[in-house]
Amino acid sequence: MQPILIITRPDPAGVLFAQDVTRRIGKAVSILNAPAIRIEPLPFQAPDAAHVIFTSSRAVAQAPHGSGKTAWCVGGATAAAATANGYDVRSADGDADALVAMIINERPGGRMVHLAGRHRRGAIAARLTAAGLICTTVEVYDQVALPMPQALIDAVAGTKPIVVPVFSARSGQGLCTLSFAAPLHVVAISAAVADLFRHIPQARILTVGHPDANHMTDMTVAVLRSLDPRAE
């Protein structure tokens, strides 16, 4: 039975992820587009800072042009976006813990600002401040929860296997409250995301080894192929 791939990422990231998975599978995939959140820019006034911290490419999209200013980035996708926006990038190529550790180890001089979403994890500024650095957080976008479409509610009540890549705890919060009859396969970007679904008895939960889109794509493709051997 062909599984259903649920896309919870907001566009354009969700569309690009689905296209990448389909290309890798090499055949049509049953896809249900059900973004869990909507990104809304927030008005902000960034303090004068020598360094900018980015933990998502969405924050980079709201930021002013870098003009060569140093940006400390959580991973590859965020680093690429910051580079394209004119920043001199330092990438942790990991998660929030790796980013904090890198900054503390290098101890850059001057004020730092974390341009971030309203809903975030990792306590970046607080941890850097506790380590003796000067860092503040400025919220530049909001992640507004969206109602779950009826098509998603119907799908999880059915019999076809459900494959859900979940990129953030925020985007998984609504989904994990549904009543699942269908077999559920969660591809989680982190342990915190995986923990949201552990109360669902029939859930198979896989956590990627590295928290980025490439590893999420690899594991999603592997799960889809395991459920539909015709997918080559």
C-alpha positions as CSV (number, residue, x, y, z in Angstrom):
1,M,0.0,0.0,0.0
2,Q,1.5,3.3,-1.1
3,P,2.3,5.6,1.9
4,I,1.2,9.2,2.2
5,L,3.9,11.8,2.8
6,I,2.7,14.6,5.0
7,I,4.5,18.0,4.4
8,T,4.3,20.2,7.5
9,R,6.9,22.8,6.5
10,P,5.5,26.1,5.4
11,D,6.2,27.2,1.8
12,P,8.5,27.6,0.0
13,A,10.6,25.2,2.1
14,G,7.8,22.6,2.1
15,V,7.4,22.6,-1.7
16,L,11.1,22.3,-2.2
17,F,11.4,19.4,0.3
18,A,8.6,17.5,-1.4
19,Q,10.2,18.1,-4.8
20,D,13.5,16.8,-3.6
21,V,12.0,13.7,-2.1
22,T,10.0,13.0,-5.3
23,R,13.1,13.4,-7.4
24,R,15.1,11.0,-5.2
25,I,12.3,8.4,-5.2
26,G,12.1,8.5,-9.0
27,K,8.3,8.1,-9.2
28,A,5.1,9.9,-8.1
29,V,4.7,10.1,-4.4
30,S,1.3,10.6,-2.6
31,I,1.8,13.9,-1.0
32,L,-0.5,15.8,1.4
33,N,0.5,19.4,1.9
34,A,-0.5,20.4,5.4
35,P,1.7,23.2,6.7
36,A,1.6,23.4,10.4
37,I,2.7,27.0,10.7
38,R,2.7,30.3,8.8
39,I,5.7,32.6,8.9
40,E,4.8,36.2,9.6
41,P,7.6,38.9,9.6
42,L,7.7,41.1,12.7
43,P,8.7,44.8,12.8
44,F,12.0,45.1,14.7
45,Q,14.8,47.4,15.5
46,A,18.1,45.5,15.7
47,P,20.7,46.9,18.2
48,D,24.0,48.0,16.8
49,A,26.0,44.8,17.0
50,A,29.3,43.6,15.7
51,H,28.1,40.1,15.2
52,V,24.7,38.5,14.2
53,I,23.6,35.0,15.2
54,F,21.2,33.1,12.9
55,T,19.5,29.8,13.8
56,S,17.2,29.7,10.8
57,S,17.2,30.8,7.2
58,R,13.8,32.5,7.9
59,A,15.6,35.0,10.2
60,V,18.2,35.6,7.5
61,A,15.3,36.5,5.1
62,Q,14.1,39.2,7.5
63,A,17.6,40.6,8.2
64,P,19.2,43.6,6.5
65,H,22.0,43.1,4.1
66,G,25.1,42.0,5.9
67,S,27.6,44.3,4.2
68,G,30.4,42.0,5.4
69,K,29.3,41.8,9.0
70,T,30.1,38.5,10.8
71,A,27.2,36.0,11.1
72,W,27.4,32.9,13.3
73,C,25.1,30.3,11.8
74,V,23.7,27.0,13.1
75,G,24.1,25.0,10.0
76,G,24.7,24.8,6.2
77,A,21.3,26.0,4.9
78,T,21.3,29.0,7.2
79,A,25.0,29.7,6.4
80,A,24.3,29.6,2.7
81,A,21.4,32.1,3.1
82,A,23.5,34.4,5.2
83,T,26.3,34.3,2.7
84,A,23.9,35.2,-0.1
85,N,22.7,38.1,2.0
86,G,26.2,39.6,2.3
87,Y,27.4,38.2,5.7
88,D,30.8,36.9,6.5
89,V,29.7,33.5,7.8
90,R,30.9,31.2,10.5
91,S,28.9,27.9,10.5
92,A,28.6,25.4,13.4
93,D,27.3,22.8,11.0
94,G,25.2,21.4,13.7
95,D,22.6,22.4,16.3
96,A,22.1,25.1,18.9
97,D,24.5,23.4,21.3
98,A,27.2,23.2,18.6
99,L,26.7,26.9,17.8
100,V,26.9,28.0,21.4
101,A,30.0,25.9,21.9
102,M,31.7,27.4,18.8
103,I,31.0,31.0,19.8
104,I,32.2,30.5,23.4
105,N,35.3,28.8,22.2
106,E,36.2,31.6,19.7
107,R,34.9,34.4,22.1
108,P,34.4,37.1,19.4
109,G,34.7,40.7,20.7
110,G,31.8,43.1,20.7
111,R,28.1,43.0,21.0
112,M,26.1,40.1,19.5
113,V,22.5,39.9,18.5
114,H,20.5,36.7,17.9
115,L,17.8,37.4,15.2
116,A,15.3,34.7,15.8
117,G,11.7,33.5,15.7
118,R,9.2,34.2,18.5
119,H,9.1,30.5,19.2
120,R,12.6,29.1,19.6
121,R,14.7,26.7,21.6
122,G,18.3,26.6,22.8
123,A,18.4,29.8,24.9
124,I,21.2,31.1,22.8
125,A,21.5,34.6,24.2
126,A,21.1,33.5,27.8
127,R,23.8,30.9,27.5
128,L,26.3,33.2,25.8
129,T,25.6,35.9,28.4
130,A,26.2,33.4,31.2
131,A,29.6,32.7,29.5
132,G,30.6,36.3,29.7
133,L,29.7,37.5,26.2
134,I,27.3,40.3,25.4
135,C,24.3,39.0,23.5
136,T,20.6,40.0,23.1
137,T,17.7,38.4,21.2
138,V,15.5,40.2,18.7
139,E,12.4,38.5,17.4
140,V,12.1,39.1,13.6
141,Y,9.3,36.6,12.7
142,D,6.5,34.7,14.2
143,Q,5.4,31.1,13.6
144,V,1.7,31.2,13.7
145,A,0.0,27.8,14.1
146,L,-2.5,26.8,11.4
147,P,-5.6,24.7,11.7
148,M,-5.2,21.1,10.5
149,P,-6.9,20.5,7.1
150,Q,-9.7,17.9,7.0
151,A,-7.7,15.9,4.5
152,L,-5.0,15.4,7.1
153,I,-7.5,14.4,9.8
154,D,-9.0,11.9,7.3
155,A,-5.6,10.5,6.3
156,V,-4.5,9.7,9.9
157,A,-7.9,8.0,10.5
158,G,-7.4,5.8,7.5
159,T,-5.3,2.7,6.8
160,K,-2.5,3.9,4.5
161,P,0.9,4.4,6.2
162,I,1.6,8.0,7.1
163,V,5.2,9.4,6.8
164,V,5.7,12.7,8.5
165,P,9.1,14.6,8.4
166,V,8.9,17.0,11.4
167,F,11.4,19.9,11.3
168,S,10.6,21.6,14.6
169,A,8.7,21.1,17.8
170,R,6.4,24.0,16.9
171,S,5.3,22.3,13.7
172,G,4.8,19.0,15.4
173,Q,2.7,20.2,18.3
174,G,-0.7,20.0,16.6
175,L,0.0,16.8,14.7
176,C,0.8,14.9,17.8
177,T,-2.6,15.6,19.3
178,L,-4.5,13.8,16.5
179,S,-6.0,10.3,17.0
180,F,-4.0,8.0,14.7
181,A,-5.5,4.8,13.3
182,A,-3.1,4.7,10.4
183,P,0.5,3.4,10.8
184,L,2.6,6.4,11.7
185,H,6.3,6.9,10.7
186,V,7.8,10.1,12.1
187,V,11.1,11.4,10.8
188,A,12.3,13.8,13.6
189,I,14.9,16.4,13.2
190,S,15.8,16.2,17.0
191,A,15.2,14.3,20.1
192,A,12.9,17.0,21.3
193,V,10.7,16.6,18.3
194,A,10.7,12.8,18.6
195,D,9.6,13.0,22.2
196,L,6.3,14.7,21.1
197,F,5.2,11.5,19.5
198,R,6.2,8.8,22.0
199,H,2.7,8.6,23.5
200,I,1.4,7.3,20.2
201,P,1.6,3.5,20.5
202,Q,1.8,2.6,16.8
203,A,4.3,5.3,16.0
204,R,7.7,4.4,14.5
205,I,10.0,7.3,15.4
206,L,13.3,7.9,13.7
207,T,15.6,10.7,14.5
208,V,18.2,11.9,12.0
209,G,21.9,11.8,12.9
210,H,22.5,15.4,11.9
211,P,19.8,18.1,12.1
212,D,19.6,19.5,8.6
213,A,17.4,19.2,5.5
214,N,19.7,16.8,3.6
215,H,19.6,14.3,6.4
216,M,15.8,14.7,6.7
217,T,15.5,14.1,3.0
218,D,17.7,11.0,3.2
219,M,15.8,9.4,6.0
220,T,12.4,10.3,4.5
221,V,13.3,8.7,1.2
222,A,14.6,5.6,3.0
223,V,11.3,5.3,5.0
224,L,9.2,5.7,1.9
225,R,11.2,3.1,0.0
226,S,10.9,0.6,2.9
227,L,7.1,1.0,2.8
228,D,6.8,0.9,-1.0
229,P,9.5,-1.3,-2.5
230,R,8.5,-0.3,-6.0
231,A,9.9,3.2,-5.3
232,E,13.3,3.1,-6.9
